[in-house]
Amino acid sequence: MVERDPDVQPTGGEPGKTAVMTKAELVDEVARVVQLTKKQAETIVNIVFDSIVDSLRSGQKIELRGFGSFRLRNRKSRTGRNPKTGEKVEVPSKKIPYFKPGKELKELINKAIEEGMVPSEETTDDSAEVAE
């Protein structure tokens, strides 16, 4: 596993809030660790993301051992509400991408929280859904 430089911190966000790593920062990190140009690192990051999207589009799931898996979940059709008018609207069924973290990733995160390296946040959901 690649160790991050502790002096390189993701930017953005307000003080006291969780920082967010952007795609540009991910590209910078890949370029630094593998000693590539930013353009080469950006190409690699884009290929990985495009491969994940293409696999999900074709109905495949992606399993990255030690990290987690990307899958599609079915959302049933339901009756929603238009927030402007309040009228009821039928929302059709659809598939949504879903990320399920692997055991190793969960253990690494929890260990980092216990050691005070990562601030713990109160969460109500065990999973992380990718927004549409």
C-alpha positions, -999 to 999 in steps of 0.1 A, spaced: 0 0 0 13 35 -8 20 57 22 8 93 19 32 121 27 19 134 61 29 169 51 6 168 20 -29 174 32 -61 177 10 -72 212 7 -106 228 8 -133 230 33 -138 252 63 -118 248 95 -133 221 117 -149 204 87 -136 173 69 -113 180 41 -121 168 6 -95 154 -18 -104 165 -54 -96 147 -86 -68 173 -93 -53 165 -59 -55 128 -66 -37 134 -99 -10 154 -81 -6 126 -56 -3 99 -83 22 120 -102 43 126 -71 43 90 -58 50 73 -92 72 102 -104 52 109 -136 42 141 -152 8 155 -142 -5 148 -177 5 111 -175 -10 108 -140 -42 124 -152 -44 99 -180 -40 70 -156 -66 84 -132 -91 90 -161 -85 54 -174 -93 40 -140 -124 60 -135 -136 54 -171 -130 16 -167 -151 16 -135 -179 35 -152 -178 13 -183 -180 -19 -162 -210 -6 -142 -227 5 -174 -224 -30 -188 -238 -45 -156 -206 -58 -142 -194 -53 -106 -159 -43 -98 -140 -59 -70 -108 -44 -58 -94 -68 -32 -85 -50 1 -103 -18 -11 -139 -26 -18 -164 -32 -46 -186 -11 -69 -220 -25 -77 -253 -15 -91 -284 -14 -68 -320 -13 -80 -342 15 -67 -379 7 -69 -403 31 -84 -420 53 -59 -443 83 -55 -423 114 -48 -433 150 -43 -424 181 -63 -408 204 -37 -420 236 -55 -457 227 -60 -461 199 -35 -479 177 -61 -472 140 -62 -450 127 -90 -442 91 -100 -404 84 -98 -395 55 -121 -373 26 -109 -336 30 -116 -302 15 -110 -277 34 -88 -240 29 -83 -230 17 -48 -196 14 -32 -191 -12 -5 -158 -8 14 -137 -40 19 -127 -54 53 -91 -42 49 -101 -7 41 -125 -6 71 -98 -19 94 -73 8 82 -98 36 86 -109 24 121 -72 20 132 -65 56 120 -95 69 139 -83 51 171 -49 65 167 -63 100 163 -51 104 127 -86 108 113 -114 127 131 -143 104 138 -177 115 126 -211 104 137 -228 84 109 -261 67 107 -253 46 76 -227 18 73 -225 22 35 -216 50 11 -238 55 -19 -224 74 -49 -247 103 -57 -264 104 -91 
